Amino acid sequence: MSGSVPPVVRLGLDLVRNFESLPGEKAAEEIATHIKKFWEPRMRHELLARVRRGETDLHPLLVRAAEDLVDGDIDRAEVREPSGG
């Protein structure tokens, strides 16, 4: 990555570092849950746009987690449950 890292990418990489010790699918699930719970909609939209454009500076685990995100789709029951993040 050259230049400065966009905030949404930096935060996503922080999540990857926190959860990458889990098995792949579980790590992606926890990252997606954290994003759904704590990121503002504009941050989620920006991440999804970057994934859709196929940006190469995104960690594969972050891309996998983003696959679980759908713009505006948040399960309120899931948000109330505690998560690893």
MODELLER restraints for C-alpha pairs under 7 A, 6 or more apart:
rsr = mdl.restraints
at = mdl.atoms
rsr.add(forms.Gaussian(group=physical.xy_distance, feature=features.Distance(at['CA:1:A'], at['CA:57:A']), mean=6.20, stdev=0.5))
rsr.add(forms.Gaussian(group=physical.xy_distance, feature=features.Distance(at['CA:8:A'], at['CA:43:A']), mean=6.35, stdev=0.5))
rsr.add(forms.Gaussian(group=physical.xy_distance, feature=features.Distance(at['CA:8:A'], at['CA:47:A']), mean=6.52, stdev=0.5))
rsr.add(forms.Gaussian(group=physical.xy_distance, feature=features.Distance(at['CA:9:A'], at['CA:58:A']), mean=6.90, stdev=0.5))
rsr.add(forms.Gaussian(group=physical.xy_distance, feature=features.Distance(at['CA:12:A'], at['CA:62:A']), mean=6.43, stdev=0.5))
rsr.add(forms.Gaussian(group=physical.xy_distance, feature=features.Distance(at['CA:15:A'], at['CA:31:A']), mean=6.19, stdev=0.5))
rsr.add(forms.Gaussian(group=physical.xy_distance, feature=features.Distance(at['CA:16:A'], at['CA:61:A']), mean=6.73, stdev=0.5))
rsr.add(forms.Gaussian(group=physical.xy_distance, feature=features.Distance(at['CA:16:A'], at['CA:62:A']), mean=6.57, stdev=0.5))
rsr.add(forms.Gaussian(group=physical.xy_distance, feature=features.Distance(at['CA:19:A'], at['CA:27:A']), mean=5.23, stdev=0.5))
rsr.add(forms.Gaussian(group=physical.xy_distance, feature=features.Distance(at['CA:20:A'], at['CA:27:A']), mean=5.86, stdev=0.5))
rsr.add(forms.Gaussian(group=physical.xy_distance, feature=features.Distance(at['CA:28:A'], at['CA:61:A']), mean=5.93, stdev=0.5))
rsr.add(forms.Gaussian(group=physical.xy_distance, feature=features.Distance(at['CA:28:A'], at['CA:62:A']), mean=6.89, stdev=0.5))
rsr.add(forms.Gaussian(group=physical.xy_distance, feature=features.Distance(at['CA:28:A'], at['CA:64:A']), mean=5.97, stdev=0.5))
rsr.add(forms.Gaussian(group=physical.xy_distance, feature=features.Distance(at['CA:28:A'], at['CA:65:A']), mean=4.39, stdev=0.5))
rsr.add(forms.Gaussian(group=physical.xy_distance, feature=features.Distance(at['CA:29:A'], at['CA:65:A']), mean=6.12, stdev=0.5))
rsr.add(forms.Gaussian(group=physical.xy_distance, feature=features.Distance(at['CA:30:A'], at['CA:83:A']), mean=6.97, stdev=0.5))
rsr.add(forms.Gaussian(group=physical.xy_distance, feature=features.Distance(at['CA:30:A'], at['CA:84:A']), mean=6.55, stdev=0.5))
rsr.add(forms.Gaussian(group=physical.xy_distance, feature=features.Distance(at['CA:31:A'], at['CA:65:A']), mean=5.94, stdev=0.5))
rsr.add(forms.Gaussian(group=physical.xy_distance, feature=features.Distance(at['CA:32:A'], at['CA:65:A']), mean=4.88, stdev=0.5))
rsr.add(forms.Gaussian(group=physical.xy_distance, feature=features.Distance(at['CA:32:A'], at['CA:66:A']), mean=6.40, stdev=0.5))
rsr.add(forms.Gaussian(group=physical.xy_distance, feature=features.Distance(at['CA:32:A'], at['CA:68:A']), mean=6.29, stdev=0.5))
rsr.add(forms.Gaussian(group=physical.xy_distance, feature=features.Distance(at['CA:32:A'], at['CA:69:A']), mean=6.70, stdev=0.5))
rsr.add(forms.Gaussian(group=physical.xy_distance, feature=features.Distance(at['CA:34:A'], at['CA:85:A']), mean=5.50, stdev=0.5))
rsr.add(forms.Gaussian(group=physical.xy_distance, feature=features.Distance(at['CA:36:A'], at['CA:74:A']), mean=6.50, stdev=0.5))
rsr.add(forms.Gaussian(group=physical.xy_distance, feature=features.Distance(at['CA:37:A'], at['CA:79:A']), mean=5.57, stdev=0.5))
rsr.add(forms.Gaussian(group=physical.xy_distance, feature=features.Distance(at['CA:45:A'], at['CA:71:A']), mean=6.43, stdev=0.5))
rsr.add(forms.Gaussian(group=physical.xy_distance, feature=features.Distance(at['CA:48:A'], at['CA:66:A']), mean=6.39, stdev=0.5))
rsr.add(forms.Gaussian(group=physical.xy_distance, feature=features.Distance(at['CA:51:A'], at['CA:63:A']), mean=6.27, stdev=0.5))
